[in-house]
Amino acid sequence: MKRQVDIDPGAGRRVFAVGLVGFCAFLMLYATQPLLPLFHQIFGASKLAVSLTVSAATLAVALAAPFVGVIADLRGRKKVIIPAIYLLAVSSFLTATSPGLYTLIFWRFVQGLLTPAVFAVAVAYINEEWESCETGFVTSVYITGTVVGGFSGRFLSGLIAARWSWPWVFVCLGFLNLALAFMISAWLSPAKRFKRVENYGAGLRNMAGHFRNKALLAIYGVGFAILFSLVGTFTYITFYLAEPPFSLGPGVLGSIFAVYLAGAVVTPLAGKLSNRVAGWKMLAAALFVSMCGILLTVSHSLWQVVLGITLCSSGVFVCQIVTNRSVSAAAKGSRASAVGLYVAFYYAGGFAGSVAPGLLWNYGGWPACAALIAFVLLFSILFTLRYWRRLEPPHGSRTCDALEVM
């Protein structure tokens, strides 16, 4: 006989707010990817130079994330998330005023500095505020929000730039972010299980202690490879698709990112499955799917390229569910700083993925880039099978009164 429990009427709204947080965090982070061929023409700069509008943001995320975690361990989760979303909207408006490429890169760096204050802290919030058997589902809602936000930013930027001009991309995205910030402020409840650290010194010592945790180091290493593959793929595939035989313009390139929506379907299913299947099994399978997708993209058939990037992105989103819930389970305290370090390694991988393939472009174009990305994924699969399997942390021990949260 099932035990009757009282369902919090605001629980569904709180989970939806977490999804909106994910949406806002990734709305602008990769918005310039479909615009890179356009920037290449407008600014007369190299492919590697215009890709800095992506890599500057990812580098800034990697630099800021650990310290954001320390601040969140001191001040609380919502007190960091909400101001950061408002500041992201302001930075978007300022990006629209850029007179040239280098100013644009600067404001993209500023956006990157603000971004981890949203999503790195949100992961800690989820793992603290929901029971362990619910975190897989709530994390999947959050990641679905990041998927839809990442797609929307890319799709809208391509659409807006094709109809008007690129500065209007950041004006429109800024207003959208601002509107959603009001909703999140109202619906995201303050943390109830948050435990404040004593001071900044204690927070930094706790963060340093994470480097002695082998399970966390394994998670950080896999996280580096995950974003290396995703950013490397979606940054340089746009140049490939802008050239013959495809010759796609900004509007169509933005539409290509609709493949992200497959992740919105996959992640909730994978989130529920993650409560029953060992993380290392899901991780190895998802990495293999991503690697197969990368290999498909070297085709000159557009439908095969689209299928390839769909498999690549969907596999990465499943990986994110495993790593996001594992990092908090592996941490022995100061979860926000543990997540912050994960984000630092993750986005260091994104920065490397936005630069390293570009160094190979002149030697072999997209096929050379794809070969590098596939090798990184293959190495990650072997690492997962050999090391992650032994180091994987348990999901946790808190019990649940109900599995349904919405």
C-alpha positions, -999 to 999 in steps of 0.1 A, spaced: 0 0 0 14 34 -10 19 60 17 -1 91 11 20 123 11 13 160 9 24 175 -24 38 210 -23 16 230 -47 46 252 -56 69 222 -63 61 222 -100 67 259 -104 100 256 -85 112 228 -109 101 249 -139 120 279 -125 151 257 -124 145 249 -161 143 287 -168 176 292 -150 192 267 -174 176 285 -203 189 319 -193 224 306 -186 229 293 -221 207 317 -241 237 339 -251 268 318 -243 270 303 -278 248 328 -297 277 338 -320 283 303 -334 259 307 -364 273 342 -370 309 332 -374 309 330 -412 292 364 -412 318 379 -388 345 364 -411 331 385 -440 322 417 -421 354 421 -400 377 405 -426 393 384 -399 405 348 -399 383 319 -388 403 315 -356 400 352 -348 362 353 -351 359 321 -332 373 341 -302 337 354 -298 330 319 -286 363 310 -270 365 342 -250 332 335 -233 341 298 -226 375 309 -212 359 334 -189 335 308 -176 364 285 -168 382 313 -150 352 326 -130 335 293 -121 356 282 -91 353 316 -73 316 318 -80 313 285 -62 331 300 -32 309 331 -32 277 309 -34 289 288 -4 291 320 16 261 340 4 236 314 -7 223 301 -40 195 324 -50 214 355 -39 240 347 -66 218 333 -93 193 362 -96 216 392 -98 238 373 -124 208 368 -147 200 405 -146 236 414 -153 237 390 -182 208 410 -198 227 443 -192 259 428 -207 239 417 -238 228 453 -244 264 465 -241 276 438 -265 252 453 -291 271 486 -289 305 470 -300 321 490 -329 344 462 -339 355 427 -334 378 432 -304 352 451 -285 327 424 -293 352 398 -280 357 419 -248 319 420 -240 316 383 -248 344 377 -222 323 397 -197 292 376 -205 313 345 -198 324 358 -164 287 362 -154 275 329 -167 288 304 -141 271 324 -114 239 311 -129 244 275 -139 272 264 -116 253 275 -86 220 260 -100 236 225 -100 245 228 -63 210 242 -56 193 211 -72 215 186 -54 208 202 -20 171 210 -23 157 177 -38 160 142 -25 186 120 -41 161 99 -60 146 131 -74 178 148 -85 181 128 -117 147 141 -129 152 177 -117 187 178 -132 172 165 -165 146 194 -164 175 219 -158 196 204 -186 165 205 -209 163 242 -201 200 246 -211 193 226 -243 164 248 -253 182 279 -242 213 269 -262 192 262 -293 171 294 -289 201 316 -287 217 301 -318 184 300 -338 173 335 -329 208 350 -336 208 334 -371 173 345 -378 177 381 -365 211 386 -382 196 374 -415 167 399 -413 184 429 -396 220 431 -385 241 413 -358 238 440 -331 201 434 -329 208 398 -319 221 410 -285 193 436 -281 166 410 -286 183 383 -264 189 409 -237 152 418 -235 143 381 -234 167 374 -206 154 404 -187 118 392 -189 127 357 -177 148 371 -148 115 386 -134 98 352 -136 127 333 -120 129 359 -91 93 351 -83 93 314 -87 127 302 -75 123 296 -37 152 304 -14 174 274 -4 163 255 27 192 231 30 220 255 23 249 254 48 270 285 48 308 282 50 325 303 76 345 327 54 363 331 21 394 315 36 375 284 46 358 283 12 392 284 -6 406 257 16 375 235 9 380 241 -28 417 232 -26 406 200 -8 386 189 -39 419 183 -57 426 154 -33 394 137 -43 402 111 -70 365 107 -79 361 144 -85 392 146 -106 379 118 -128 346 137 -133 365 169 -141 386 151 -167 356 137 -185 338 170 -183 368 187 -201 364 162 -230 326 165 -231 326 202 -239 357 200 -260 337 178 -284 305 199 -283 321 234 -287 346 221 -313 319 206 -334 294 235 -333 320 262 -338 338 248 -369 309 229 -385 294 263 -393 324 271 -416 321 237 -432 284 242 -439 289 278 -451 312 265 -479 303 245 -510 286 221 -515 263 233 -487 267 272 -489 243 278 -461 236 314 -449 232 327 -412 195 320 -411 198 284 -422 228 279 -401 209 290 -370 181 266 -380 206 237 -381 209 240 -343 174 227 -340 192 194 -336 195 206 -300 158 199 -295 165 162 -297 183 167 -264 152 181 -249 135 148 -256 164 126 -246 174 142 -214 142 137 -193 142 100 -203 179 97 -195 174 115 -162 149 89 -151 171 61 -164 200 75 -144 183 66 -112 185 29 -121 215 24 -144 252 28 -133 266 61 -144 297 46 -160 275 25 -184 254 55 -194 285 77 -198 304 52 -220 274 46 -242 267 83 -246 303 91 -255 303 63 -281 271 77 -297 287 112 -298 319 98 -314 298 80 -341 280 112 -347 312 131 -352 324 106 -378 292 110 -397 297 148 -401 325 144 -426 300 135 -452 290 158 -481 254 149 -476 235 175 -455 211 150 -439 241 128 -428 258 159 -413 226 169 -395 222 133 -382 258 133 -370 255 166 -350 222 154 -336 239 122 -323 268 142 -310 248 168 -291 223 142 -277 252 121 -264 268 151 -247 235 160 -229 232 125 -215 268 128 -203 259 160 -186 232 143 -165 258 117 -152 285 142 -145 263 169 -130 247 145 -104 280 127 -98 300 158 -89 278 167 -59 276 131 -48 315 128 -49 320 161 -30 326 158 7 314 193 15 313 227 -2 292 214 -31 290 248 -49 328 251 -51 331 214 -62 306 222 -90 325 254 -97 357 235 -102 339 211 -125 326 240 -145 361 254 -147 375 221 -162 344 217 -183 347 251 -199 385 249 -202 376 220 -224 352 242 -243 379 268 -247 403 242 -260 376 229 -283 371 263 -298 408 268 -305 425 235 -311 404 224 -341 410 258 -357 447 252 -357 441 221 -379 417 237 -403 443 249 -427 458 214 -429 427 194 -435 395 215 -431 366 200 -412 377 163 -416 409 171 -397 389 189 -370 365 159 -367 393 135 -364 407 154 -334 373 155 -317 367 118 -324 400 110 -308 392 129 -277 359 111 -273 376 77 -279 401 85 -252 372 95 -228 354 62 -235 386 42 -226 391 63 -195 355 58 -184 357 20 -188 390 17 -170 389 44 -142 354 59 -138 339 25 -132 361 21 -101 358 57 -89 321 64 -95 304 78 -64 270 66 -51 240 88 -58 233 95 -22 213 81 7 184 105 12 150 89 8 120 101 -10 83 103 -1 73 106 -37 91 102 -70 69 127 -89 79 163 -84 58 180 -111 
